[in-house]
């Protein structure tokens, strides 16, 4: 009898929340189809302001994607409005209605707009098929701007999932189940979430009383689910211990397989209460790479979420670079997947090589903007490489000046505390002022020279200053030739390269290619020359004057291990 009463009370509570109020957005989601293709029908009800028009926020561009309005079909008025006008170029729709309208209800249907095999690029857009759906909320939910404005960007959301099969797993950044109440929440938090449903396998763990959920699907070739669940659990515990923060009551990690015939790739996106990842499902996937991915993305709970950039791309050297540095440190310091200090040295050396050999090595920080970051691999990786090397240098400076009593850890915890208690967003002035409290000499000139202006670090002098032992040169990735603008032909070949020795020549048409940006992995090309196809293999390696730290005990002690 008590169980029945509790169930009735919960149902009554949900129904009361589900009534349309001025601070609540009510969504009903149902499976649907368009021309026999699986789709999702979304119905939104809300109380408008007393104006005669309501703006519905729904991005047409985001995350490097365009034409997101193409996902929306059968947009229609169900109640309380007269007309809907699309404002595609301004990322919204406009609803025309009477000033006296007490409630507006609209419906629309979302249809996947990509075809063929699923790859990383396609997975950014909504996936809706017979087996499952995987959608980021900015491509899913229209939000009336008037409700956001009236509530001071702190509104409530009620979601009902109707007519889905009982076996259909439903999980998202805010929990699971067929009925959800979310909020109060901001537009940025709600639109930075992932929603999945279908044939997902759901695993639940509890860390310090907080729930962690792992949702995955497909048959993985190179590992099993338990391997990933264990890495996830150990990573979250280690990071939350470091940040002295076990406040997150719920966290979701979703992982879906993509298709890639040669090599492997993975991509992760940090979100509200969650992160989502895609991984190519083949025998080339190395679980060590997934250990890195999990640690990097989960680190963004703090460097990127709790500690926010004041100007997004301008501080990517911090939110991506310092995240990168602490990814290596966290894995090594906690022995995650049995990786140790040698792993830290290896990954730091790898980032040094990637930085020094980058075609945009000396680009100023101002060139790491939205357009370059999303359109250029070299620009998108530059803040990772440059920022992680800077984090290492700063860590060593603090350790050296404090005789090992303090480190970058102390500075990071201070920045996190200021973000939580004072609401401070990280900009250059705040970072420099706070960092200088941990140093005897002003770091500003060094920061301006190497982070703002982009001048390369003199690493040999820096290593010598810290008394670190290193090799003066190393093997680096070097493809040995350049493509034309369309990446269809060989534009030029370095005659001293492995590519030239293997037979690649200027003017060759590249018919097929398979390579990774790793000098230890063999590159394979099929080129067409004078009407004849040739298969060419070689290791894309060259020797360069790039210093590399040695994993000696004396170095490890100075590095804080």
Number of C-alpha atoms within 10 A of each C-alpha: 6 7 8 9 10 11 12 12 12 12 13 12 12 15 12 10 18 20 14 17 17 19 21 25 25 21 22 16 19 15 18 16 16 13 6 7 12 19 23 19 19 21 22 22 23 24 21 28 20 14 13 15 19 22 22 21 19 24 22 20 17 14 9 12 14 12 14 20 20 13 19 17 15 11 16 16 18 14 14 20 21 15 12 19 12 15 16 16 12 12 18 20 22 17 20 17 19 14 13 12 16 16 16 20 17 20 19 19 22 27 22 20 15 14 7 6 9 16 17 20 12 17 19 20 21 22 21 24 16 12 12 17 20 23 21 23 19 22 22 22 21 23 22 24 18 22 24 20 13 14 16 11 17 17 21 22 18 22 19 17 16 12 11 15 9 8 9 14 19 22 24 25 26 19 18 16 13 15 16 18 19 16 15 14 16 16 15 11 16 24 20 19 24 28 20 22 19 20 18 23 13 15 15 13 15 12 16 11 12 13 15 22 24 23 24 21 17 13 11 17 12 12 15 10 15 10 12 17 19 13 19 22 18 17 26 19 15 18 22 19 11 12 15 10 11 15 10 15 13 17 22 25 28 25 21 19 21 21 16 17 11 15 14 19 21 18 17 20 18 21 25 19 23 24 23 24 22 23 22 24 22 20 14 15 19 13 15 13 12 20 20 20 20 22 26 26 26 26 26 23 21 21 24 22 17 18 23 21 20 13 12 14 20 20 22 25 26 28 26 26 25 26 27 30 24 23 26 23 23 22 25 20 17 17 16 21 17 9 16 18 20 14 18 24 22 16 17 22 19 15 22 22 22 23 26 21 15 16 12 15 19 17 19 16 22 12 17 23 15 15 12 13 19 14 11 11 10 17 23 20 22 27 27 24 26 28 27 28 24 22 20 17 18 18 19 23 24 23 21 18 15 14 11 15 10 17 21 20 14 14 20 18 15 14 21 22 16 16 18 13 8 9 13 18 20 24 16 19 10 12 15 15 13 15 20 15 11 20 16 11 11 14 16 15 11 13 16 15 14 20 23 18 15 19 16 15 21 10 17 17 10 14 17 11 12 16 12 17 17 17 12 13 13 15 16 22 20 20 23 20 19 14 17 12 9 6 11 15 19 19 16 16 19 17 13 10 18 21 23 17 13 13 13 28 20 16 18 20 22 19 14 12 14 13 19 17 14 17 18 13 15 14 19 18 17 18 24 17 15 8 8 7 14 15 15 15 18 19 21 25 22 16 11 16 14 21 20 23 18 17 16 13 11 13 18 17 10 16 21 14 14
